[in-house]
């Protein structure tokens, strides 16, 4: 426990925090370690209603939390199976959970996110991995370690069957791509990808500083700026509009390039990632949600 805590990035003891707990080993370990760090913890769990066992899984989370002296708030975030299930479930959780909630993402999640963002063409900000590291105190831990911690403490955890479903790209990266990379490289690629995410995050922060005062929605104000700077400003603006947060997953480069065409007046409107639309009206960019 002490060894793992030393690699976590929790706030100071006594700080009140909210923890998102699904019942899996990563989020359960988050709960355990947050309590061990001396934080004032509230456990939050979202019932998506996707499985017949979802209500029992929420009760399991509450029992584990109670055993740690933590109260649990269970909220409904109902989604139905179908296209874009992962994104719709994320949107439901974002709407149901409080701002600043801590999550149990690990170095393995970070590595998967870097590869996924590379595959969708998200550029340097995408290879910075999971947004807002301050909300992910377990990013230096491995998935095997969180599972081992729960097992050592005798905590029952939920094994979500959707984590093995090959229709989700993340699962194929997890179960096929990363093992293949390990075989080709002769070494575990997760620490390398996680380190790259840290470096890309530093670079992204420097780039963001270049356009901190640039408003890409005012097309006249950016008329004399070079395209590269306008792209940076557009990417940041799109990220906030699409995800609702400044540190959310950045849009793909193709979406950014299409919006640049709107800014420059070469087209009137375009579709961007997620099925949203951006148009130009009276010299301003207007974002129209899907």
C-alpha positions in Angstrom: 0.0 0.0 0.0 2.7 2.5 1.0 4.8 1.7 -2.1 1.8 2.3 -4.4 0.8 5.5 -2.6 4.3 6.9 -3.1 3.7 6.7 -6.9 0.2 8.3 -6.8 -0.5 12.0 -7.2 -3.3 12.6 -4.6 -3.9 16.0 -3.1 -2.8 16.7 0.5 -4.4 14.7 3.3 -7.7 16.1 4.5 -8.7 17.3 1.1 -12.3 16.5 0.1 -12.5 14.6 -3.1 -15.0 12.7 -5.2 -14.0 9.4 -6.7 -15.7 7.7 -9.7 -16.0 4.0 -9.0 -17.4 1.5 -11.4 -16.5 -1.5 -9.3 -13.6 -2.7 -11.4 -10.2 -3.2 -9.9 -8.8 0.2 -11.1 -11.5 2.4 -9.7 -11.8 0.2 -6.5 -8.0 0.6 -6.0 -8.5 4.4 -6.5 -11.0 4.4 -3.6 -8.7 2.3 -1.4 -5.7 4.5 -2.0 -7.6 7.7 -1.7 -8.7 6.6 1.8 -5.2 5.5 2.7 -3.9 8.9 1.6 -6.1 10.5 4.3 -8.5 12.2 1.9 -12.2 13.0 2.7 -13.7 10.7 0.1 -17.2 10.5 -1.5 -17.7 7.6 -3.8 -19.8 8.1 -6.9 -21.0 5.3 -9.1 -23.1 5.5 -12.3 -25.6 2.8 -13.3 -25.8 2.7 -17.1 -28.4 -0.1 -17.0 -26.6 -1.9 -19.8 -26.5 -5.3 -18.0 -29.0 -7.2 -15.9 -26.4 -7.2 -13.1 -25.8 -3.4 -13.2 -27.9 -2.7 -10.1 -26.0 -5.4 -8.1 -22.7 -4.0 -9.3 -23.7 -0.6 -7.9 -24.5 -2.2 -4.6 -21.1 -4.0 -4.6 -19.5 -0.6 -5.0 -21.5 0.7 -2.1 -20.5 -2.3 0.1 -16.8 -1.9 -0.6 -17.0 1.8 0.1 -18.9 1.2 3.3 -16.2 -1.2 4.4 -13.7 1.7 4.0 -15.9 4.1 5.9 -16.9 6.0 2.7 -20.5 7.0 1.7 -21.6 6.3 -1.9 -23.9 8.3 -4.2 -25.4 6.2 -7.0 -26.7 8.0 -10.0 -28.5 6.8 -13.1 -26.8 7.4 -16.5 -28.9 5.1 -18.6 -27.7 4.3 -22.1 -28.8 1.6 -24.6 -26.6 -0.7 -26.6 -25.8 0.4 -30.2 -23.5 2.6 -32.2 -21.1 5.0 -30.4 -21.8 3.2 -27.1 -18.5 4.1 -25.5 -18.9 7.8 -26.3 -22.5 7.9 -25.2 -21.6 6.2 -21.9 -18.8 8.7 -21.4 -21.2 11.5 -22.1 -23.7 10.1 -19.6 -21.0 9.8 -16.9 -19.8 13.3 -17.6 -23.3 14.6 -17.1 -23.9 12.6 -14.0 -20.6 13.0 -12.1 -19.5 16.2 -10.3 -16.8 18.4 -11.7 -13.3 17.5 -10.8 -14.1 13.9 -9.9 -11.1 11.6 -9.7 -10.9 8.5 -11.9 -8.8 5.3 -11.7 -7.0 5.5 -15.1 -3.6 3.8 -15.0 -0.5 3.8 -17.2 -2.1 1.1 -19.3 -5.0 3.3 -20.1 -2.6 6.2 -20.9 -0.7 4.0 -23.4 -4.0 2.8 -25.1 -5.2 6.4 -25.3 -2.0 7.6 -27.0 -2.3 4.9 -29.7 -6.0 5.5 -30.2 -5.4 9.3 -30.6 -2.6 8.6 -33.1 -4.9 6.4 -35.1 -7.6 9.1 -35.3 -5.1 11.8 -36.2 -5.3 14.0 -33.1 -1.8 15.4 -33.4 0.5 16.3 -30.6 -2.3 17.1 -28.1 -3.7 13.7 -28.8 -0.5 12.0 -28.0 -0.5 13.7 -24.6 -3.0 11.0 -23.7 -5.7 11.3 -21.2 -6.8 14.9 -20.4 -6.4 16.6 -17.0 -3.8 14.4 -15.2 -4.6 16.1 -11.9 -7.9 14.1 -11.9 -6.0 10.8 -12.6 -3.8 10.1 -9.5 -3.1 6.5 -10.5 -1.4 7.2 -13.9 1.9 5.9 -12.7 0.4 2.6 -11.6 -0.1 -0.5 -13.8 -3.4 -2.3 -14.2 -1.9 -5.5 -12.8 -1.0 -3.6 -9.6 -4.5 -2.3 -9.0 -5.9 -5.8 -9.4 -3.3 -7.2 -7.1 -4.1 -4.6 -4.4 -7.8 -5.5 -4.5 -7.0 -9.2 -4.3 -4.6 -8.7 -1.4 -7.3 -6.8 0.5 -9.9 -9.4 -0.3 -12.1 -6.9 -2.1 -14.6 -8.3 -4.6 -14.5 -6.4 -8.0 -16.5 -6.3 -11.1 -15.1 -7.7 -14.3 -16.9 -5.9 -17.1 -17.4 -8.2 -20.0 -17.5 -5.3 -22.4 -13.7 -4.9 -21.8 -13.2 -8.0 -23.9 -15.6 -7.1 -26.7 -13.6 -6.8 -30.0 -16.1 -4.4 -31.5 -14.6 -1.6 -29.4 -11.3 -0.3 -30.9 -9.8 0.2 -27.4 -10.1 -3.5 -26.6 -8.4 -4.5 -29.8 -5.5 -2.1 -29.0 -5.4 -3.5 -25.5 -5.5 -7.2 -26.4 -4.0 -7.3 -29.8 -1.9 -4.2 -30.7 0.0 -3.7 -27.4 1.0 -7.4 -27.1 2.2 -7.3 -30.7 4.2 -4.1 -30.1 5.7 -5.8 -27.0 6.7 -8.8 -29.1 8.2 -6.7 -31.9 10.1 -4.4 -29.6 11.1 -7.0 -27.2 10.0 -4.8 -24.3 6.9 -3.5 -22.6 5.7 -0.5 -24.6 3.4 0.9 -21.9 6.1 2.8 -20.0 7.4 4.3 -23.2 4.0 5.4 -24.4 3.2 6.8 -21.0 6.5 8.7 -21.0 5.7 10.1 -24.4 2.3 11.3 -23.1 4.1 13.3 -20.4 6.5 14.9 -22.9 3.7 15.6 -25.4 1.7 17.2 -22.6 4.6 19.6 -21.8 4.8 20.5 -25.5 1.1 21.0 -25.7 1.2 23.4 -22.8 3.9 25.4 -24.5 1.9 25.5 -27.7 -1.3 26.5 -25.9 0.6 29.5 -24.4 1.2 30.8 -27.9 -2.5 31.2 -28.6 -3.8 31.8 -25.1 -5.2 35.2 -26.1 -6.3 34.2 -29.6 -10.1 33.9 -30.3 -10.5 31.9 -33.5 -14.2 32.5 -33.6 -13.5 36.2 -34.6 -12.3 35.6 -38.1 -11.3 39.2 -38.7 -9.1 39.1 -35.6 -7.1 36.1 -36.9 -7.0 37.2 -40.5 -3.3 38.1 -40.4 -2.1 35.2 -38.2 -0.4 32.3 -39.8 -2.4 29.1 -40.4 -0.3 27.1 -37.9 -1.3 29.4 -35.0 -4.9 29.5 -36.0 -5.0 25.7 -36.1 -3.8 25.7 -32.5 -6.5 28.1 -31.4 -9.2 26.2 -33.4 -8.1 22.9 -31.9 -8.5 24.3 -28.3 -11.8 25.9 -29.1 -13.2 22.8 -30.7 -12.0 20.6 -27.8 -14.0 22.8 -25.3 -17.1 22.9 -27.5 -17.1 19.2 -28.3 -16.1 17.8 -24.9 -17.3 20.5 -22.5 -13.8 20.8 -20.9 -10.5 22.5 -21.8 -8.5 19.3 -21.2 -10.8 16.9 -23.0 -9.8 14.7 -25.9 -8.7 16.9 -28.9 -10.5 16.6 -32.2 -8.8 15.0 -35.2 -6.6 17.0 -37.4 -9.0 16.7 -40.4 -11.7 18.5 -38.3 -9.3 21.3 -37.4 -8.2 21.7 -41.0 -11.9 21.9 -42.2 -12.7 24.6 -39.6 -9.6 26.5 -40.8 -11.2 26.6 -44.2 -14.3 28.1 -42.7 -12.2 30.7 -40.8 -10.4 31.7 -44.0 -13.8 32.0 -45.8 -13.1 29.3 -48.4 -16.2 27.4 -47.2 -19.3 28.6 -45.3 -19.7 25.6 -43.0 -18.3 22.1 -42.2 -19.0 19.0 -40.2 -16.5 18.1 -37.4 -15.8 15.1 -35.2 -18.8 13.8 -33.4 -21.3 14.9 -36.1 -21.3 18.6 -34.9 -21.2 21.5 -37.4 -19.3 24.8 -37.5 -20.5 27.6 -39.7 -19.5 31.2 -40.3 -22.0 34.0 -39.8 -21.4 37.8 -39.7 -17.6 37.2 -39.3 -18.0 34.8 -36.4 -17.7 31.0 -36.0 -20.9 29.3 -34.7 -20.8 25.8 -33.2 -23.9 23.8 -33.8 -24.1 20.6 -31.7 -25.2 17.4 -33.2 
